[in-house]
């Protein structure tokens, strides 16, 4: 028996040893094919075990397979759906002896799972159906037992360094570094799982706990998700009801974190905006099933902002989504302020740049709204605080269905009794979104809205920026925006029109605009409204020194902006008020393409009396601007224009008449050429030239021509009383060229015909000093002044002039008086206007072919004068006159008080015969005479000047009496005396001897003329006037009181060696009608005094010295002097 027991024990030991040790000697790789065939039968996929397949019993049962691969479906990018480096399974041996299978650990080493959805909709995880028996066994396994009722438990399932990928038509997503551990008391739970993985670069961590799975019992579920080193987490606490096909989920969802911006940045990979850099939380009651999901009692908090709402989803043939959000109060000011403090410099900007670069480099892909999704959104904000104001009832309500979105309402109540609203419809057309809707806004107090938006309205009239309304339709796509039916009202102005915008690399804009009326002055601040160009005394705007050297960059930038888009425009304004001017019927129409503007029409019907039309191009707005414009300007009544400009016109609007200007401007700031034809005041003006370097140091070069058909009418424009003797002076035709810059002008090639007078030469005008400087060299043709002076009336005789002067008191200055008394009324008391000598400096050289003044003819007069500081200095004057020459110099100083006049004149070898002929007296004498004069005076009127005249003069020359042949052949001297002294000679029959003396002295040979004159306070005095002939001489002594217009003189004729005058004449009284009383030895024969004037031989020799008159009333001394004074005074 003992041996039997020992034998049986030995056999059992051998049997146990064979069971435990024997598997180690079995080649399990030989069973690979059987294993793979079984898996392929069960799954329809090929299983490959590339490595070794090992099984061991000691120390515990364990299975290990290396290089395990499960194939993917046909057509997949990855050939294997699952690869495993190693699979390790360890089972408790003790539990095996007790009839249980206790899996202590399953290890999946470096698993790679490739999930893929193909274009035909097949998914790689769809496994072929297994057999019915397997299905039954599976059902029992769900209850924790195998087909034979053996209990199975799983202690631990670990995944080490796994990879999970998902690929579809949109791309591929990879989850790497998957490490997980799942534990369970049994296959029915409870379960505990921990997971970590790298999801889109984020180290995601998760914890899951589930209660035991029991039939018809809910399963408790708790889950937590988070990201390593990110202070944010998502938690769920709830249960799964009715596990199985009709399962549902109920619980509470909670999301919270310390920084929403950081969470978004870490999760999405893009820069989270600083405005979200604040704590956040979300809580909600969640309920979900296979057909419905709801998030109710949602409470969201972001910093100090809180909101409530709900989200409902329906899963069926369509996805139904309803979102409702309500915010009671949102302080956006505080929100933005904290965002500024939380902003990290450079981070957001970098993200923006990246986003911009991506947007620019990518092309718009076709978009679509899902047609199987129906959604609604209802957002309300009761109170929104922004910019220290309150916006109320902010609302947004929209719905999406059938692939389109309807905007039912977007509205808000703004400060100042204002509101805005929008509605519309968004749909997808040809792969692009299309929005069509309406926009409206209204305000009872627009000023309050501007104040709320911190838009400065200071200076705008208080009655403006009040009523406002806007309404329009809108149609928008990613490629274009159209805003038709614009209707805008601002105060009393109404604007209608339409706008179209093409969104492309170079945007295109279409604008049609019509404004009935607008008063810009009412909207401009007063400082700008009243701003006008500074004016000089002449009313002409004066540029500041250096202006234009550095043009403002802002204007250039504004023009460069116009080179960033293309446009067509059609704008009109019925009435525009700006800078106090009212402009009517403005219209601008044209194209803007590539930085060039073409104006088909740029017109204003009435701009303060002027109508203007421009057509043409403005080119190069993005670089160097240039224009090519035709202009047509008409001014029917320029009184409004001058009044608005604040300029006193040189001519009255009536004189100017209708003014037209037509021409062309072509060029830019470097060179602008112009051509113009102007009609004004009966004149035609043609201009042709160019402006250069306008923005720097401007220069001008211009050719001009001026034509007027009637010189008289042209002069009357500036001197209305001009009445020339000539009935037709002829036309005006003047041409010249002008070049220069802001410091001076050169006027050359002057070629003018002013009626009968031609003018040629050149001149320059300096503008760089305190006042203009003129330098001119001019040449004229012959000037006949009588053509330009008023014609003389025949009744203007000496007797009539004497009657006019009868007001002179009998106590007026007597002949020979010292002067200085009251001047004769014939001398004007009107102040001489010397203003023309001020405000300009001049250096002029004038040469004339001839100058004829009354009967005085000057040959080739030449004058050089300078004007500076109101002082006119005639440096040189010379001319040929009456067979001789005249020269002189003088000064008029208007800067002194009163003005002063000085002059020095020399007349050489003037023919006395011509002097008498000029005076209208019988030309019975001849011979050259000379005069030297120097004098000075001061005064503001003619009367003052003539009263203050002081100076001296000297006479010289040769005088010979012209005796006719008959007189030379007379039988005796009596006939010669008769010829010399007149018809009364027979009454002088006893003075033959004296007559012979006179004849011998003055009739045969020239007599010598000499004498000195002194002038004191207007009184001309001589004591040594002398005409010396052969054997006789005449002496003159006396005074002419010019202020009083009286004379007191005696002319005596002596025989050489004689002490008593042969004859003398006393001349006294008014210079116009003096009394003449003869005396002397010749008249002792009682020659009738009444014939003294006719028989006086000196009347023939020296007419005028005796005070008598010839046959003519010319010249009138007073008129000559007055004319001289007026000519000097301007």
Protein Blocks (a to p, Z undefined) as FASTA:
>chain_A
ZZmmmmmmmmmmmmmmmmmmmmmmpcfklmmmmmmmmmmmmnopacddfbdcdddfbfbd
cdddehiacdddehiablbfbdcfbdcddddfklmmnopacdfbdcdehiacdddddfko
pafklccdddfklmmmmmmmmnopafkopacddfbdcdehiadddddfkbccddehiacd
dddfblnbpadddddddeehiacddddddddddehiacddddddddehiacdddddddde
hiajkbccddddddddfblklmmmmmnopacdfklgccddddddddddfkbccdehiacd
ehjaccdddddddddfbdcdddddddfbdcfklmmmmmmmmpcghklmmmmmmmmmmmmm
pccddddddfkbccddddddfbaceehiacehiacddddeehiacdfbacdddehhiacd
dddddddeehiacdddddddddfblmlmmmmnopafehiafkgokbdcddddddddfkbc
cdehiacdehjbccdddddddddfbdcdddddddfbdcfklmpcfklmmgccdddfkopa
cddehihklgcfklmmmmmmmmmbccddddddfbaceehiacehiadddddeehiacdfb
dcdfbgghiacddedddehklmcgcdddddddddfblmlmmmmnopacfbdfklnmpadd
ddddeddfkbccddddddeehiacddddddehkllmccdddddddddfblklmmmmmmmm
lccfblbgbjcddddddeddfkbccdehiacdehjbcceddddddfkbmbdcdddddddd
dddfklmpccddfklcfklmmmmmmmpcfkbccehiaghiacdfklccbdcdfklmgoia
cddddddfbdcehjbccehiacddddeehiacdfbdcddeehiacdddddddfkbccddd
ddddddehiafklmmmmnopacfbgcddddddddddddjbfklmmmmggcddddeddddd
dddfklmmpmblklmmmmmnojklmmmmmmmmmmmmmmmmmmmpccddddddddeehiac
dfkbccddehiacddeddddfknopaddddddddehiabdfbdcddedjfklccdddedj
klmnopafklmmmmmmklmmmghjlopacfbfbdcfklmmmmmmmmmnZZ
